[in-house]
């Protein structure tokens, strides 16, 4: 992910200026990285190192989403709808 794309995602999901570590920003960045790795895996089916990294990122995103759902259900619902994670 290049710097411009990352900065764009951060500016879209930040709660206030300079916010780069909130749960919403972290989940949005992980989602973009997961999309990139998923595309890579469709072309390179036997890249098992990337597959393991992808599974670790999915688990990390899941843990962050579980935390957000426990702390603030409204933010959680808004985020998953905005990212299109669940139906």
N, CA, C and O atoms as CSV, one atom per row, in Angstrom:
chain,resi,resn,atom,element,x,y,z
A,1,UNK,N,N,0.855,-1.158,0.000
A,1,UNK,CA,C,0.000,0.000,0.000
A,1,UNK,C,C,0.907,1.229,0.000
A,1,UNK,O,O,1.825,1.336,0.814
A,2,UNK,N,N,0.644,2.136,-0.906
A,2,UNK,CA,C,1.479,3.330,-0.972
A,2,UNK,C,C,1.021,4.381,0.052
A,2,UNK,O,O,-0.055,4.272,0.639
A,3,UNK,N,N,1.861,5.391,0.245
A,3,UNK,CA,C,1.617,6.385,1.293
A,3,UNK,C,C,0.342,7.177,1.051
A,3,UNK,O,O,-0.384,7.490,1.994
A,4,UNK,N,N,0.065,7.502,-0.200
A,4,UNK,CA,C,-1.123,8.304,-0.498
A,4,UNK,C,C,-2.408,7.549,-0.177
A,4,UNK,O,O,-3.345,8.110,0.390
A,5,UNK,N,N,-2.439,6.276,-0.544
A,5,UNK,CA,C,-3.627,5.471,-0.279
A,5,UNK,C,C,-3.835,5.293,1.226
A,5,UNK,O,O,-4.958,5.374,1.724
A,6,UNK,N,N,-2.730,5.049,1.942
A,6,UNK,CA,C,-2.811,4.879,3.393
A,6,UNK,C,C,-3.276,6.173,4.058
A,6,UNK,O,O,-4.110,6.141,4.962
A,7,UNK,N,N,-2.741,7.306,3.615
A,7,UNK,CA,C,-3.149,8.594,4.180
A,7,UNK,C,C,-4.622,8.873,3.887
A,7,UNK,O,O,-5.320,9.452,4.721
A,8,UNK,N,N,-5.096,8.470,2.721
A,8,UNK,CA,C,-6.500,8.650,2.378
A,8,UNK,C,C,-7.417,7.834,3.269
A,8,UNK,O,O,-8.459,8.318,3.711
A,9,UNK,N,N,-7.028,6.594,3.530
A,9,UNK,CA,C,-7.827,5.734,4.411
A,9,UNK,C,C,-7.846,6.306,5.824
A,9,UNK,O,O,-8.891,6.342,6.472
A,10,UNK,N,N,-6.689,6.751,6.294
A,10,UNK,CA,C,-6.613,7.314,7.645
A,10,UNK,C,C,-7.488,8.549,7.751
A,10,UNK,O,O,-8.203,8.713,8.739
A,11,UNK,N,N,-7.445,9.425,6.745
A,11,UNK,CA,C,-8.245,10.652,6.812
A,11,UNK,C,C,-9.747,10.348,6.730
A,11,UNK,O,O,-10.554,11.087,7.294
A,12,UNK,N,N,-10.124,9.282,6.043
A,12,UNK,CA,C,-11.541,8.919,5.950
A,12,UNK,C,C,-12.097,8.369,7.256
A,12,UNK,O,O,-13.259,8.613,7.581
A,13,UNK,N,N,-11.292,7.636,8.004
A,13,UNK,CA,C,-11.799,6.916,9.165
A,13,UNK,C,C,-11.359,7.499,10.508
A,13,UNK,O,O,-11.742,6.970,11.552
A,14,UNK,N,N,-10.568,8.571,10.510
A,14,UNK,CA,C,-10.096,9.117,11.786
A,14,UNK,C,C,-11.212,9.852,12.521
A,14,UNK,O,O,-12.117,10.414,11.905
A,15,UNK,N,N,-11.129,9.836,13.842
A,15,UNK,CA,C,-12.125,10.488,14.683
A,15,UNK,C,C,-11.821,11.967,14.867
A,15,UNK,O,O,-12.737,12.781,14.982
A,16,UNK,N,N,-10.544,12.316,14.896
A,16,UNK,CA,C,-10.110,13.705,15.018
A,16,UNK,C,C,-8.787,13.844,14.288
A,16,UNK,O,O,-8.207,12.839,13.875
A,17,UNK,N,N,-8.300,15.050,14.120
A,17,UNK,CA,C,-7.035,15.265,13.416
A,17,UNK,C,C,-5.890,14.591,14.161
A,17,UNK,O,O,-5.788,14.677,15.385
A,18,UNK,N,N,-5.038,13.924,13.405
A,18,UNK,CA,C,-3.894,13.243,13.996
A,18,UNK,C,C,-4.206,11.862,14.538
A,18,UNK,O,O,-3.332,11.221,15.122
A,19,UNK,N,N,-5.423,11.391,14.361
A,19,UNK,CA,C,-5.830,10.080,14.868
A,19,UNK,C,C,-5.400,9.007,13.873
A,19,UNK,O,O,-5.960,8.900,12.782
A,20,UNK,N,N,-4.405,8.216,14.256
A,20,UNK,CA,C,-3.961,7.134,13.385
A,20,UNK,C,C,-4.068,5.777,14.057
A,20,UNK,O,O,-3.822,4.755,13.417
A,21,UNK,N,N,-4.430,5.743,15.331
A,21,UNK,CA,C,-4.422,4.480,16.045
A,21,UNK,C,C,-5.755,4.032,16.575
A,21,UNK,O,O,-5.826,3.036,17.296
A,22,UNK,N,N,-6.823,4.741,16.240
A,22,UNK,CA,C,-8.126,4.315,16.743
A,22,UNK,C,C,-8.511,2.984,16.100
A,22,UNK,O,O,-7.979,2.598,15.059
A,23,UNK,N,N,-9.428,2.312,16.733
A,23,UNK,CA,C,-9.842,0.991,16.261
A,23,UNK,C,C,-10.390,1.058,14.849
A,23,UNK,O,O,-10.119,0.177,14.033
A,24,UNK,N,N,-11.165,2.102,14.552
A,24,UNK,CA,C,-11.758,2.226,13.220
A,24,UNK,C,C,-10.680,2.351,12.145
A,24,UNK,O,O,-10.785,1.731,11.087
A,25,UNK,N,N,-9.655,3.142,12.409
A,25,UNK,CA,C,-8.564,3.330,11.443
A,25,UNK,C,C,-7.806,2.022,11.266
A,25,UNK,O,O,-7.487,1.634,10.142
A,26,UNK,N,N,-7.518,1.345,12.369
A,26,UNK,CA,C,-6.780,0.085,12.281
A,26,UNK,C,C,-7.547,-0.957,11.477
A,26,UNK,O,O,-6.959,-1.658,10.653
A,27,UNK,N,N,-8.846,-1.066,11.706
A,27,UNK,CA,C,-9.656,-2.046,10.978
A,27,UNK,C,C,-9.711,-1.690,9.494
A,27,UNK,O,O,-9.640,-2.579,8.646
A,28,UNK,N,N,-9.836,-0.410,9.172
A,28,UNK,CA,C,-9.892,0.007,7.770
A,28,UNK,C,C,-8.573,-0.304,7.062
A,28,UNK,O,O,-8.583,-0.775,5.924
A,29,UNK,N,N,-7.445,-0.049,7.716
A,29,UNK,CA,C,-6.151,-0.356,7.110
A,29,UNK,C,C,-5.958,-1.858,6.939
A,29,UNK,O,O,-5.452,-2.312,5.912
A,30,UNK,N,N,-6.364,-2.630,7.948
A,30,UNK,CA,C,-6.256,-4.083,7.831
A,30,UNK,C,C,-7.139,-4.610,6.707
A,30,UNK,O,O,-6.748,-5.531,5.990
A,31,UNK,N,N,-8.320,-4.036,6.552
A,31,UNK,CA,C,-9.233,-4.485,5.497
A,31,UNK,C,C,-8.625,-4.244,4.121
A,31,UNK,O,O,-8.727,-5.100,3.242
A,32,UNK,N,N,-8.003,-3.102,3.926
A,32,UNK,CA,C,-7.369,-2.810,2.635
A,32,UNK,C,C,-6.218,-3.772,2.370
A,32,UNK,O,O,-6.058,-4.262,1.252
A,33,UNK,N,N,-5.422,-4.039,3.390
A,33,UNK,CA,C,-4.298,-4.969,3.240
A,33,UNK,C,C,-4.807,-6.382,2.957
A,33,UNK,O,O,-4.216,-7.102,2.152
A,34,UNK,N,N,-5.889,-6.780,3.608
A,34,UNK,CA,C,-6.473,-8.106,3.375
A,34,UNK,C,C,-6.970,-8.215,1.936
A,34,UNK,O,O,-6.806,-9.258,1.302
A,35,UNK,N,N,-7.574,-7.151,1.419
A,35,UNK,CA,C,-8.034,-7.169,0.019
A,35,UNK,C,C,-6.862,-7.355,-0.935
A,35,UNK,O,O,-6.953,-8.120,-1.895
A,36,UNK,N,N,-5.757,-6.652,-0.670
A,36,UNK,CA,C,-4.583,-6.773,-1.526
A,36,UNK,C,C,-4.012,-8.188,-1.485
A,36,UNK,O,O,-3.669,-8.751,-2.524
A,37,UNK,N,N,-3.912,-8.760,-0.291
A,37,UNK,CA,C,-3.361,-10.105,-0.169
A,37,UNK,C,C,-4.296,-11.156,-0.763
A,37,UNK,O,O,-3.836,-12.171,-1.286
A,38,UNK,N,N,-5.595,-10.918,-0.687
A,38,UNK,CA,C,-6.548,-11.849,-1.286
A,38,UNK,C,C,-6.374,-11.875,-2.801
A,38,UNK,O,O,-6.397,-12.942,-3.416
A,39,UNK,N,N,-6.199,-10.697,-3.402
A,39,UNK,CA,C,-5.942,-10.647,-4.843
A,39,UNK,C,C,-4.641,-11.358,-5.187
A,39,UNK,O,O,-4.574,-12.062,-6.195
A,40,UNK,N,N,-3.620,-11.189,-4.381
A,40,UNK,CA,C,-2.345,-11.869,-4.600
A,40,UNK,C,C,-2.517,-13.385,-4.515
A,40,UNK,O,O,-1.919,-14.128,-5.293
A,41,UNK,N,N,-3.337,-13.838,-3.565
A,41,UNK,CA,C,-3.519,-15.283,-3.390
A,41,UNK,C,C,-4.300,-15.920,-4.530
A,41,UNK,O,O,-4.126,-17.107,-4.806
A,42,UNK,N,N,-5.161,-15.150,-5.199
A,42,UNK,CA,C,-5.872,-15.730,-6.339
A,42,UNK,C,C,-4.914,-16.019,-7.488
A,42,UNK,O,O,-5.123,-16.959,-8.254
A,43,UNK,N,N,-3.871,-15.218,-7.609
A,43,UNK,CA,C,-2.895,-15.419,-8.687
A,43,UNK,C,C,-1.802,-16.408,-8.289
A,43,UNK,O,O,-1.234,-17.077,-9.153
A,44,UNK,N,N,-1.501,-16.509,-7.005
A,44,UNK,CA,C,-0.409,-17.342,-6.512
A,44,UNK,C,C,-0.943,-18.291,-5.446
A,44,UNK,O,O,-0.787,-18.054,-4.248
A,45,UNK,N,N,-1.566,-19.356,-5.898
A,45,UNK,CA,C,-2.264,-20.258,-4.997
A,45,UNK,C,C,-1.327,-20.989,-4.031
A,45,UNK,O,O,-1.752,-21.370,-2.940
A,46,UNK,N,N,-0.094,-21.185,-4.402
A,46,UNK,CA,C,0.823,-21.981,-3.590
A,46,UNK,C,C,1.772,-21.125,-2.751
A,46,UNK,O,O,2.790,-21.619,-2.266
A,47,UNK,N,N,1.447,-19.864,-2.581
A,47,UNK,CA,C,2.255,-18.970,-1.752
A,47,UNK,C,C,1.786,-19.100,-0.308
A,47,UNK,O,O,0.954,-18.323,0.161
A,48,UNK,N,N,2.328,-20.088,0.384
A,48,UNK,CA,C,1.839,-20.424,1.714
A,48,UNK,C,C,2.305,-19.431,2.775
A,48,UNK,O,O,1.649,-19.285,3.806
A,49,UNK,N,N,3.423,-18.746,2.543
A,49,UNK,CA,C,3.865,-17.725,3.480
A,49,UNK,C,C,2.887,-16.551,3.490
A,49,UNK,O,O,2.557,-16.015,4.547
A,50,UNK,N,N,2.437,-16.167,2.321
A,50,UNK,CA,C,1.454,-15.095,2.231
A,50,UNK,C,C,0.126,-15.540,2.813
A,50,UNK,O,O,-0.578,-14.747,3.438
A,51,UNK,N,N,-0.220,-16.802,2.611
A,51,UNK,CA,C,-1.474,-17.328,3.154
A,51,UNK,C,C,-1.475,-17.250,4.676
A,51,UNK,O,O,-2.488,-16.898,5.282
A,52,UNK,N,N,-0.358,-17.575,5.286
A,52,UNK,CA,C,-0.267,-17.506,6.744
A,52,UNK,C,C,-0.376,-16.054,7.212
A,52,UNK,O,O,-1.067,-15.764,8.189
A,53,UNK,N,N,0.301,-15.151,6.520
A,53,UNK,CA,C,0.208,-13.739,6.874
A,53,UNK,C,C,-1.208,-13.210,6.730
A,53,UNK,O,O,-1.668,-12.418,7.553
A,54,UNK,N,N,-1.895,-13.644,5.692
A,54,UNK,CA,C,-3.277,-13.237,5.470
A,54,UNK,C,C,-4.176,-13.715,6.607
A,54,UNK,O,O,-5.021,-12.963,7.093
A,55,UNK,N,N,-3.994,-14.949,7.025
A,55,UNK,CA,C,-4.804,-15.479,8.123
A,55,UNK,C,C,-4.525,-14.742,9.432
A,55,UNK,O,O,-5.439,-14.530,10.229
A,56,UNK,N,N,-3.275,-14.351,9.658
A,56,UNK,CA,C,-2.951,-13.579,10.858
A,56,UNK,C,C,-3.618,-12.208,10.829
A,56,UNK,O,O,-4.100,-11.732,11.857
A,57,UNK,N,N,-3.651,-11.571,9.657
A,57,UNK,CA,C,-4.302,-10.266,9.539
A,57,UNK,C,C,-5.805,-10.376,9.749
A,57,UNK,O,O,-6.413,-9.515,10.386
A,58,UNK,N,N,-6.400,-11.429,9.216
A,58,UNK,CA,C,-7.848,-11.635,9.394
A,58,UNK,C,C,-8.162,-11.831,10.873
A,58,UNK,O,O,-9.150,-11.295,11.374
A,59,UNK,N,N,-7.330,-12.592,11.573
A,59,UNK,CA,C,-7.532,-12.800,13.001
A,59,UNK,C,C,-7.373,-11.514,13.798
A,59,UNK,O,O,-8.128,-11.259,14.736
A,60,UNK,N,N,-6.397,-10.713,13.425
A,60,UNK,CA,C,-6.189,-9.437,14.110
A,60,UNK,C,C,-7.381,-8.506,13.897
A,60,UNK,O,O,-7.835,-7.842,14.828
A,61,UNK,N,N,-7.883,-8.465,12.661
A,61,UNK,CA,C,-9.054,-7.629,12.375
A,61,UNK,C,C,-10.273,-8.120,13.147
A,61,UNK,O,O,-11.054,-7.313,13.652
A,62,UNK,N,N,-10.440,-9.435,13.243
A,62,UNK,CA,C,-11.554,-10.002,13.982
A,62,UNK,C,C,-11.492,-9.624,15.458
A,62,UNK,O,O,-12.513,-9.288,16.059
A,63,UNK,N,N,-10.287,-9.680,16.047
A,63,UNK,CA,C,-10.136,-9.309,17.452
A,63,UNK,C,C,-10.452,-7.832,17.669
A,63,UNK,O,O,-11.093,-7.476,18.657
A,64,UNK,N,N,-10.009,-6.972,16.757
A,64,UNK,CA,C,-10.318,-5.545,16.878
A,64,UNK,C,C,-11.817,-5.295,16.745
A,64,UNK,O,O,-12.374,-4.468,17.468
A,65,UNK,N,N,-12.464,-5.995,15.838
A,65,UNK,CA,C,-13.906,-5.831,15.679
A,65,UNK,C,C,-14.667,-6.348,16.899
A,65,UNK,O,O,-15.673,-5.759,17.295
A,66,UNK,N,N,-14.200,-7.437,17.494
A,66,UNK,CA,C,-14.830,-7.933,18.715
A,66,UNK,C,C,-14.707,-6.910,19.834
A,66,UNK,O,O,-15.660,-6.676,20.577
A,67,UNK,N,N,-13.532,-6.301,19.951
A,67,UNK,CA,C,-13.325,-5.263,20.955
A,67,UNK,C,C,-14.280,-4.094,20.720
A,67,UNK,O,O,-14.915,-3.606,21.655
A,68,UNK,N,N,-14.378,-3.649,19.470
A,68,UNK,CA,C,-15.239,-2.510,19.152
A,68,UNK,C,C,-16.702,-2.847,19.418
A,68,UNK,O,O,-17.455,-1.986,19.874
A,69,UNK,N,N,-17.113,-4.064,19.145
A,69,UNK,CA,C,-18.516,-4.430,19.390
A,69,UNK,C,C,-18.825,-4.471,20.885
A,69,UNK,O,O,-19.954,-4.190,21.289
A,70,UNK,N,N,-17.832,-4.817,21.711
A,70,UNK,CA,C,-18.033,-4.795,23.157
A,70,UNK,C,C,-18.086,-3.369,23.697
A,70,UNK,O,O,-18.880,-3.070,24.590
A,71,UNK,N,N,-17.251,-2.496,23.161
A,71,UNK,CA,C,-17.126,-1.143,23.693
A,71,UNK,C,C,-18.207,-0.193,23.179
A,71,UNK,O,O,-18.798,0.556,23.958
A,72,UNK,N,N,-18.468,-0.222,21.861
A,72,UNK,CA,C,-19.421,0.722,21.281
A,72,UNK,C,C,-20.095,0.074,20.073
A,72,UNK,O,O,-19.532,0.039,18.979
A,73,UNK,N,N,-21.293,-0.431,20.284
A,73,UNK,CA,C,-22.010,-1.172,19.247
A,73,UNK,C,C,-22.361,-0.258,18.070
A,73,UNK,O,O,-22.350,-0.700,16.921
A,74,UNK,N,N,-22.671,1.004,18.344
A,74,UNK,CA,C,-23.016,1.932,17.271
A,74,UNK,C,C,-21.865,2.146,16.303
A,74,UNK,O,O,-22.054,2.112,15.087
A,75,UNK,N,N,-20.670,2.368,16.843
A,75,UNK,CA,C,-19.487,2.535,15.982
A,75,UNK,C,C,-19.201,1.256,15.213
A,75,UNK,O,O,-18.824,1.296,14.042
A,76,UNK,N,N,-19.383,0.109,15.885
A,76,UNK,CA,C,-19.149,-1.184,15.251
A,76,UNK,C,C,-20.070,-1.371,14.046
A,76,UNK,O,O,-19.613,-1.719,12.958
A,77,UNK,N,N,-21.370,-1.139,14.245
A,77,UNK,CA,C,-22.326,-1.315,13.152
A,77,UNK,C,C,-22.045,-0.353,12.009
A,77,UNK,O,O,-22.133,-0.730,10.841
A,78,UNK,N,N,-21.709,0.881,12.337
A,78,UNK,CA,C,-21.406,1.880,11.315
A,78,UNK,C,C,-20.177,1.473,10.502
A,78,UNK,O,O,-20.153,1.612,9.279
A,79,UNK,N,N,-19.147,0.961,11.209
A,79,UNK,CA,C,-17.901,0.587,10.535
A,79,UNK,C,C,-18.086,-0.609,9.616
A,79,UNK,O,O,-17.617,-0.585,8.478
A,80,UNK,N,N,-18.763,-1.659,10.086
A,80,UNK,CA,C,-18.908,-2.836,9.221
A,80,UNK,C,C,-19.805,-2.540,8.021
A,80,UNK,O,O,-19.622,-3.109,6.944
A,81,UNK,N,N,-20.761,-1.658,8.212
A,81,UNK,CA,C,-21.602,-1.273,7.077
A,81,UNK,C,C,-20.782,-0.468,6.069
A,81,UNK,O,O,-20.905,-0.667,4.860
A,82,UNK,N,N,-19.949,0.438,6.572
A,82,UNK,CA,C,-19.143,1.298,5.705
A,82,UNK,C,C,-18.082,0.501,4.953
A,82,UNK,O,O,-17.790,0.793,3.793
A,83,UNK,N,N,-17.505,-0.502,5.609
A,83,UNK,CA,C,-16.485,-1.340,4.966
A,83,UNK,C,C,-17.094,-2.472,4.150
A,83,UNK,O,O,-16.411,-3.076,3.322
A,84,UNK,N,N,-18.370,-2.765,4.374
A,84,UNK,CA,C,-19.021,-3.846,3.649
A,84,UNK,C,C,-18.547,-5.220,4.076
A,84,UNK,O,O,-18.378,-6.110,3.242
A,85,UNK,N,N,-18.333,-5.398,5.371
A,85,UNK,CA,C,-17.792,-6.664,5.847
A,85,UNK,C,C,-18.853,-7.724,6.052
A,85,UNK,O,O,-18.627,-8.891,5.733
A,86,UNK,N,N,-20.015,-7.339,6.580
A,86,UNK,CA,C,-21.072,-8.305,6.821
A,86,UNK,C,C,-22.353,-7.828,6.168
A,86,UNK,O,O,-22.521,-6.644,5.878
A,87,UNK,N,N,-23.237,-8.756,5.946
A,87,UNK,CA,C,-24.473,-8.407,5.276
A,87,UNK,C,C,-25.605,-8.247,6.264
A,87,UNK,O,O,-26.733,-7.950,5.868
